[in-house]
Amino acid sequence: MTLGLTVLLAFVLIRFANVYGDKPWVDSGDFLRTTMSFLSATKYPPSLMFLMPTLALGLILLSYFERIQQASFVRMLAFMGGAPMFFYVFHLYLLKVLNFIAVATWGNNQGTGFGFDHVWGIWVTALVLLVPLYIPSRWFAGLKQRRRDIWWLKYL
């Protein structure tokens, strides 16, 4: 936790000084735009200003999850993390099927596809899809643990 908070503080101090980074942040007079400018960092190629808050948040969450590792939702996340490639590929196919169903039902509402008008719709959909994604991910994570003799399963 201390390391995560230290790295996060270092990011804020370096970024606030506005002397290092991809591009200087700009005070636009609007709080939201100024905040977005402050947090803006280039992911590719990886930059220090992108890695610092990303790793800091990861360290803080790791510390928190270590403290509450017996909670049911933490065990659920562990199962989903036990088969990350399976989860990733499965969610892409599930989203494709849902997109076909939405287009067939309501038609294209975002150009040539179906989409949401607001970000909250994406977040609600993501939370709702955790249940159908959890069940096969848990099964596959269990399969990976039971069948260590199949060497290529560890890559999924």
N, C-alpha and C positions, 0 to 999 in steps of 0.2 A: 504494500500500500504506500509506504514511504517513497519507494523508488518511483512508482507511478505518479504520485503527486509532485515529486521533485521534477520529473521530466515534463509534466504538464506546466508547472510553474516556469521552467526554463523556456518552454515554447512561448508562453505568454510574454515573458520578458524580452526574449529575442525578437519576437514579432512586434511587440510594442515599440521597441527601439527603431524598427523600420530600417535597419541597416543590412539585413541579410534576408535572402529568400528569393523566390522566383520573380515576384514583382512586388513593389511596395503597395501597402494597403492605403486606401484613400478615405478621408473623412468626407462623406458626401452630404452631411447635414441630416440625413435620415438614419435613425438608429439601426434599422434592419439592414439597409444597404452597407453601412459602415461595418457592421458585424460580419456580414458575408464577405466583404472585402478583406477584413482582418483574418478570417478563417480560410480564405481561398489559398489552396496549395496545389501544386502539380503532382499528380500521382505517377505519371510516366514521363520522363524517367524519374525513378524514385528520388525524392528530395528530403532533406532533413526536416523541412517545415511540414511535410506530409507525414513522415515516419514518427516524429515526436508525439503528436497528439494521438495518433493511431496506436502506437505501442504503449503510451501512458494509459489510455483508456483500457487496453487489453490487460495491463498489469493491475489496474484498479479492480476491474471485473474479476480477474483471477483471484485476487486477494479476498474479495467479497464472496465468491462462490466457494472458496476453500472453507470459509467460516460457516457457510450454511449448506454444506454438501449433502446433508441428509434430507433436505427439503424435496418434496415430490417433483417440483418443476425442474430442479437441478438434475435429478436423475433422468427426467425426460430429455433435457438438453444433452446429457451424456450419451443417451442412446442415439440421438440424432447426430451427434458428433462422432459416434462410433462407426458411422458409414457415410462420411462426408461426400464422396464422389457419387455414391448411389443416391443420396438425398438430392444432390445437385442435378443429376441427369433425370431422375424421376420427377422433380419439380418442373423441369423444362417441358417434359412431355405432358404433364398434368395441365400446365398453363396453356399449352398449345390446344389440347382437347377442349378446355374451358373457353378458349378464344373462338374455336370453331362453333361451339354451342351458342355463345353470346352473339356472334355474327349471324348465325342462322335464326336466332330468336329475335334480336333487336336490330340487326343490320349494322353497317359500319357507321360509327358515330365520331370517329377521329381519323378522318381521311380515308385510308384504305384498310382500316382495321377497327377493332373495338377497343375503347380505352375509357379512362375515368377523367372526369372534369376537375376533380379535386384530389389532393394527396391523401386525405383521410380515407377515400375509397380504396386506395392501394393498401393502406395499413390495415383496414378492416378485412380486406380479402386475404392478406398475408396471415393475419391471426386466425381466420376461419380455416385456411388451408393447412394450418399446423396439424390438425387432427388427422385428416386423410394422409398427410405426409409422414406423421409420426408412426402409424401402424406398420407400413412396409419398411420404414427405416429401422424400427425396433427389431422386426423379424430378420432383416439382413444383418444388423449388428450382431444378433444372436447367432446367426449362421456363421459369420466370420469367427466368432469365439469358439463355436463347436467344431468347425472344420478347419483347423490349422494345417491339415495335410494338403489342402488346395492352396498352393503358394500364391496364386495370382489374386486371391480374394483380398489380401491385405492392401492391394492398390485401389480397391473400390471402397 
